[in-house]
Amino acid sequence: MKQTLKVATLLSLSTATLLASGYRIPEQSLNSVAMSAAYVASANGADASYYNPANMAFMAEGGYIETSLTYINLPKVDYTASGGTPVGNSSGDSKEENFLLPNLHYVSPMVGNWRYGLSIVAPAGLSKRWDESYQMRSSEEFTLKVVEINPTASYKVNDQLALGFGLRGVYTTGVIKYQGVGGGFNYNNKMEADSIDYGYNLAFSYKPIEDLTFSATYRSKVNLTVDGDAKTTINGALLNGDVKTHIPLPASLVLATAYTLDKTTLEFVFERTYWSSYKDLDFDFENSAVEATPLGQSKLKNWKDANAYRIGISHQYSDALKLMAGFAIDKTPVPSSTMGFELPDSDAKIYSAGFEYALSKEMKMGLAYLYSDKEDRSVTNSAGVNGKFSDSAAHLVTASLKYKF
């Protein structure tokens, strides 16, 4: 299993960015990108294996495969220091980030009342790098890459009700660098770590009439128990050793309803992510000399549970062409009191659009674009932030191929 997950990580090329509030990435397929992730109750392709495995039981006979490639651009985040910053002028920009993120989804033909699926996705992650000396004290680089293999199954109870469930195998890698002077120490620290962890997901879909679907999905918390190596220099002394920490991939609950009128489907989604499980960030250094310094001290996070509100629409313009669009409001879980330079997050408004075109009865292709516009945010706290973050955004362009057999 570990080797399989590592291969999946290599296939992902360069995963993990800051897209949704926090470090979750909900957009994992063409339709999800095109509809701002308002794609749960109406999920009816290979990606239903990830977004709503219960719906696999309602899909037309046959097998389904979807592969997609998403280009992600994160522009520079501007930080403007306010008066009273502890160390001189700490204003500066983060580095621009670019990524390619592939995903794969599969749904089997029906086997009696059962159907099976598989998704390989990157459900979470972040990457934030700074060049300025003040930010580098806590976040020269903070990169988290997460790849999930999610086998699923669905059971058709009757023509109105279906249930789904799955297992989550999550492989995580992380690189954290910071350097500077503080607390009487001149330090340089680089940590590289990984882990394999497990969870589950559940799904429910109910169709009181043919054109109306109510759905609920739940993805369990996965505790990312990363451990690895730390290369640390303090006041010129080399103090290497093992390091470990834990970071939660939080549980999430999604409630969705979709209604189809003629050729148009409208979906509303409410999503609750239980970020309150992220209480602190504590690096446990094997080297006792490092552990005794501020580098080994626990950093409070105290994130709060957060909601997202999504709406998506799709319209079958012709036999070959389907048009899609979406909008979402995504609330940040990060309180001002503990926000740091590794994740300068804020509330976001998300806009998206896309299309799907049938090349034949078996094959479809599509393109989608999503823009996430994060609000400017002024923060003053004891974590060393005293200023305003602005110009935070994300651009996604997704290309996809779908095949039915």
N, C-alpha and C positions, 0 to 999 in steps of 0.2 A: 504493500500500500504506500509506504513512504517513497519508494522509487517511482511509482506511478504519479504521485503528487508532484515530485520534483520534475518529472518529464512535463507535466502540465504547466508547471511554472516556466520552464524553458520555452514552451509553446506560446506562452503569454507575452513573450518578448520584453515588454516593459509595462507592468501593470501599475495600478495604484496611484490615484491622484486624489486631490480634494475636490469632489464634485458636489455630493449632497452635503447637508449640514452634518458636522462631525466628520467621520472618515468612512462612512458607508457609501457605496456606489450602487444605487438601485437600477440604473439603466444598463441592461445586459443583453439587449437584442434590438433589431431594427424597429419593431413596433413600439417597444418601450421608450426608445430615444425619441421617436416621432411623436409620441403621445405623452411626454413628460412623466413616464412611468404610471400613467392612468390606464393600466393594461393588466387587469387581474380577472375581473368577471367576464371580460370579453376575450381572454386569451384562448386562441383556437389553432395555434400552429405548434411547431416543434418546441418553441420557447414556453409553451404551457407547462412543460416538465419542470421549469424553474418558477414561473410566476404563479401558477395555480394548477398543481398536478391533478386536482379533482376534475378539472375540465377536460383532461385527456379522455375520460370515459364518454364525453359527449361529442367528440370530434368524429368527422366522417371516416369511414373505413379506409385502412391503408397505413403506411408508415411515413414518418416525416423527419426531415433533417434540415437544420438551418445552421449556416456558418456566417459569421459577420466579422468585420474589421472596423474598429473605431479609431479615428485620429482625434487626439485630445490636445488642446492648447490651453495652458494656464498662463495668462499674461502676468507681468510683474505686479506685485502688491506694493503699493507705496505706503511707507510709514513716516509720518511727520511728527517729530518729537515736540512735546509741549514744554513749557518752562519747568524747571525743577528736576529734569532728568538727572539721575545720579552721576552719569559719566559723560560730561561734555555734550556735544551735538551727536545724538544717536539716530538722526534721521537717515533713511536709506530705502532701497528697493530690494525685494527678493528677486531671485533669478526667474526668468521665464522658463516654463517647463513644457515639453512636448513628449507625447507618448503614442504608441500604437498598441491597441488592446483587442485581441481576437477572443471570440466566444464560440461555443459549440453547443447545440441542443439536438436531442433526438427523442422521438416518440415512436413506440412500436405499434404494429397492428394489434387489434383486439385479440385477446386470448380468453374466450368465454366472456365473463363480465369484467375481466382485468385488462389493464393496459400498463405498460412500463415506459419509463423515460430516463434520460441521462442528460445532465447539463454540466459543462465545464466553464466556470465563470470567475470573475475577479470581483467579489462582493464588497470589498473594502480596501482601504489603503490611503496613503497620502505621501506627498513628496514636497518638501519646502526647504529651500537652500537660500542662504544669505551670504553676502560678501562683506558687509560692514562689521567692524570689530565688536560693536556693542551687541548686535544680534547674535554674533558667533559665540558669545559667552554661554548661551543656552541652546543655540540651534544653528550651527554652521550647516549641518544637513540633518534632516529628520525624514527618513524614507521608510515606509512600511508597505510591503507587498503581500497581498493575500490572494491565494488561488483556492477555489473550492470545487471539488468533485461531488455532485449531488445526484445519486441514483434515486428515482422516485417510482411510485406505483399508484394506480387509481382503481377504485372499485365502483361499478355502476350498480347502485341499490335498485333503482328503477328509472323510468324515463325523466323523472323530476329531480332526483337526488343522487349525488356522487360524492365520494370521499377520496382523499388523497393523502399520501405521507411519503417521507423521504429521509434518507440519512445524509449527513453532511460531513465530508472529510476535508479539513481545512489545513493547507500548508502555508506557513507564514515565514517571511524573511524580513529582516530589518537592519538598517544601517543608521547609526546615530553618531554624529561628530559635534564636538564643541570645544572651544578653547578660549583662554583669556586669563584675567587676573581677578581674583575675588576671595574674600575671607582669608587673606594672608597667603594665598596659594597662587602660583603661576602654573596653569594646568593645560594639558592637551589630552583629549580623550576620544578614542574611536572604538565603537562597539559594533560587532556583527553577530547576529544570532538568528536562529530559526526554530520552528516547532511544527508538530502535527497534532491537531486537536479535532474533536468530534462533536457533533450535535445532531439535531433532527428538525424536520419541518412537517406541518400538518395543513390540510386544506379541506374546504367544504364548499360545495356549490349546490344551489337549489334553484330550479326553474319552475315557478308556479304556472307560467305559460311559456310558449315556445320562444317568444321574443324578449323575455325578461329574466335576468339572472342575478341572484344575490350570492355573494361569495365572501368567505373569510379565510385568511391564511395566517399561519403563525410560524415564525422561524425562531428556534431556540437560541439562547445565549451560547456562545462558544468562547471559552476562556483561552486566549492565546498565550500559552505558557512558554514564551521564547527564551532560549538560553544559548550562549555562545562564548565568544572571546572578547576581552576588553584589552586594548593597548593604551596604557595610561602613563603619562609623564607628569610628575608633580615636582615643581622646583628643581627640574633637571634630572630627577631620579626616575628610572624606568620601572614601573610597577604593573606588569602584565598579570593576567589571570582570567578565570572564568567569570561570567556575569549572567544573571538571569533576571527576568521580570515577568509580569503578566499584564496583558492588556485585553479588555473585554471586547469581543465582537457582539454587540448587544442584541437582545431579543427584540423582535418587532411583530406587531399585530396590524393586519390590514383588513379593513372592511370595505367592500366594493359592491356597486350595483351597475349593471349595464342594461340599456334598453335599445332595441333595434326597431326602427320605423322605416319600412320599405328598404332603402339601400343605405341608410345612415344609422350608425351606432354611436350612442353617447354613453360615456362612463364617468362615474364619480367615485373617487377613492379617498378614504381617510386612513392615514398611516400613523401609528404611534410607535416610536422607537424608545426603548427603555435604557436611555443613556445614563440613568442614575447609578448603574452598576459600575461606572468609571469614577471611582472615588479618589484614587491617587496613582501616581507613577513613581515606583520605587525600584531602583536598580540595586540588586543584591550582589555586591562584588565579593569574589572569593578572597581577594587580597585584603587583609584586614586593615592595612595602612590606607588603602583607597576608601574602604567602607567607612573609616572613621572621619573622612573629610566631608565637606558639603556635597561632593559627588554622590555619596552613599545615602544622603538624606532623602526621605520620602517627600515628594512634591504633591501637594493637595490639588485635586482637580474638581471634585464635587460637581460633576456635570448633572444636568437635569433632564428628565424625560422630555421629549420634543415631538411635535406633531407636524405632519405634512398634509396639505390639502391639494388634491389633484383633479383635473378634469381633462378628458380626452375625447376626441371625436374622430370617426373614420367614415368615409363615404365611398361607396363603390361606384365610381364615376362611369365606368364602362365594364364590359366583361373582362377586360385586361387590366384596367387601371384602378387602383384604390388610393385615395388621398387621405392623409392623416394630419392631425395637429393636436397640440396640448398646451396646458398652462398649469403651473403649480406654485404654491407658496410653501416654502420649506423653512421651518423655524430652527434656529441654532440651539444646540444644547449647552453651549459653552458659556459659563457665567463670566462677567467682567472681572470678578475677583481673582480668578485663577488663569485667565487666558495668557498664553505665552506666544513667542515668535514661531514655535513649531507648528501652530495651527491657529492663525488669526482668522477666526470664523465669524460669520454674521448671518442674519436672516437673508433669504434669497428669494427672488422671483425667477421662475423658469419658463422659457418660451421655446416651443419646438414645432417642427413640421417635417413631413416626409411623404414618400409615395412608394407604392409597390406595383410592379408591372409584370404581368404573366408573359413569359417568353414562349411557353407551350403549356399543355395541360399538366405537365409534371413539374416544370421549373418556373420560378419567379425570381426577380431581382428587385432591389430597392435601395433608396438613399434617404437619409434623414439628417436633420441638423437640429442641434439643441444649444440654447444660450442660457447660461445661469448668471444672473446679475446679482451680486451680493451687495448689501447696503454698506455704506461707509460706517465706521464704528470708532468712537473715541473711548479709550480705556485708561484708567489709572488704577494700579494695584501694587501689591507688595511683591509681585513676581518680577518687577523691573520694567513693566510696561507703563509708559506715561506719554501717550500720544494718540494719533489718529491713523487708522488703517483705511485705505481707500483704493479704488480701481481693482478690487478683487472680482474675478469673473472666471468663466470657463466656456470654451467652445468645443462642441463635439460634432464630428461628421462621421456617419456610419454608412458603410456599404454592406449589402447582405445578399446571399444566394440561398434560396429555399428549394427543396426538392421533395416531391411526394411520390411514393412508390407503392 
